[in-house]
Amino acid sequence: MSLNLDGKKEVVSEVAAQVSKAQTMVLAEYRGTSVAQLTKLRSDARAKGVYMRVLKNTLARRAVVGTPFEVAADKMVGPLIYSFSV
């Protein structure tokens, strides 16, 4: 399902809020990972206080503008899952 403009703004705002308090960001390609494996990974990450999300790279690039993580914007290509932790 495609997001409308308001939905995209909401996603960018949510991710930017996580980015603003994060000390680390990990980008990982998830190609070849099963849904069950991703579900377990997300569950384990959540239990350890890690914010993890699959999102459009253009939205991720917008969310990191003006942060120390902006330097990674050119690496935000392909099927990625984003993780942020404090």
Kinemage of the C-alpha trace (Angstrom):
@kinemage 1
@onewidth
@group {chain A} dominant
@subgroup {mainchain}
@vectorlist {calphas} color= white
{ca met a 1} P 0.000 0.000 0.000
{ca ser a 2} L 1.354 3.385 -1.006
{ca leu a 3} L 1.493 6.226 1.502
{ca asn a 4} L -0.039 9.592 0.763
{ca leu a 5} L 1.904 12.791 1.485
{ca asp a 6} L 0.604 13.042 5.063
{ca gly a 7} L 1.521 9.426 5.716
{ca lys a 8} L 5.032 10.015 4.385
{ca lys a 9} L 5.447 13.088 6.587
{ca glu a 10} L 4.308 11.060 9.592
{ca val a 11} L 6.843 8.308 8.858
{ca val a 12} L 9.678 10.823 8.416
{ca ser a 13} L 8.688 12.540 11.656
{ca glu a 14} L 8.594 9.233 13.582
{ca val a 15} L 11.955 8.093 12.233
{ca ala a 16} L 13.522 11.537 12.766
{ca ala a 17} L 12.416 11.399 16.423
{ca gln a 18} L 14.219 8.075 16.817
{ca val a 19} L 17.283 9.370 14.959
{ca ser a 20} L 17.512 12.457 17.173
{ca lys a 21} L 18.091 10.343 20.287
{ca ala a 22} L 20.107 7.552 18.646
{ca gln a 23} L 23.817 6.970 19.120
{ca thr a 24} L 24.075 4.228 16.509
{ca met a 25} L 22.487 3.497 13.155
{ca val a 26} L 22.795 0.203 11.312
{ca leu a 27} L 21.720 -0.330 7.706
{ca ala a 28} L 21.351 -3.955 6.656
{ca glu a 29} L 20.229 -5.479 3.391
{ca tyr a 30} L 17.475 -7.978 4.067
{ca arg a 31} L 17.270 -9.596 0.619
{ca gly a 32} L 16.964 -13.374 1.056
{ca thr a 33} L 15.733 -13.113 4.643
{ca ser a 34} L 12.439 -14.869 5.309
{ca val a 35} L 9.475 -13.139 6.910
{ca ala a 36} L 9.860 -15.405 9.949
{ca gln a 37} L 13.518 -14.420 10.304
{ca leu a 38} L 12.706 -10.716 10.002
{ca thr a 39} L 9.913 -11.052 12.537
{ca lys a 40} L 12.260 -12.719 15.026
{ca leu a 41} L 14.965 -10.130 14.372
{ca arg a 42} L 12.521 -7.281 14.993
{ca ser a 43} L 11.193 -8.933 18.143
{ca asp a 44} L 14.697 -9.504 19.521
{ca ala a 45} L 15.714 -5.936 18.655
{ca arg a 46} L 12.610 -4.467 20.293
{ca ala a 47} L 13.320 -6.467 23.464
{ca lys a 48} L 16.771 -4.863 23.603
{ca gly a 49} L 15.492 -1.328 23.028
{ca val a 50} L 16.478 -1.087 19.362
{ca tyr a 51} L 14.137 0.739 16.984
{ca met a 52} L 14.059 -1.219 13.742
{ca arg a 53} L 12.085 -0.462 10.608
{ca val a 54} L 11.911 -1.235 6.909
{ca leu a 55} L 11.124 1.972 5.057
{ca lys a 56} L 11.611 3.704 1.754
{ca asn a 57} L 15.153 4.958 1.369
{ca thr a 58} L 13.988 8.421 0.290
{ca leu a 59} L 12.060 8.764 3.556
{ca ala a 60} L 15.064 7.543 5.551
{ca arg a 61} L 17.310 10.089 3.826
{ca arg a 62} L 14.881 12.856 4.760
{ca ala a 63} L 14.748 11.663 8.369
{ca val a 64} L 18.540 11.888 8.833
{ca val a 65} L 18.992 15.370 7.327
{ca gly a 66} L 20.811 17.602 9.787
{ca thr a 67} L 21.991 14.725 11.982
{ca pro a 68} L 25.368 13.005 12.297
{ca phe a 69} L 23.841 10.096 10.319
{ca glu a 70} L 23.357 12.250 7.226
{ca val a 71} L 26.792 11.114 6.002
{ca ala a 72} L 25.292 7.677 5.309
{ca ala a 73} L 22.564 9.043 3.013
{ca asp a 74} L 24.402 8.018 -0.155
{ca lys a 75} L 24.531 4.418 1.147
{ca met a 76} L 20.753 4.247 1.563
{ca val a 77} L 20.009 2.218 -1.575
{ca gly a 78} L 18.520 -1.195 -2.090
{ca pro a 79} L 16.275 -3.249 0.208
{ca leu a 80} L 17.376 -2.053 3.655
{ca ile a 81} L 16.203 -2.386 7.217
{ca tyr a 82} L 17.155 0.518 9.479
{ca ser a 83} L 18.054 0.127 13.141
{ca phe a 84} L 18.662 2.880 15.675
{ca ser a 85} L 19.733 2.522 19.283
{ca val a 86} L 20.793 4.766 22.153
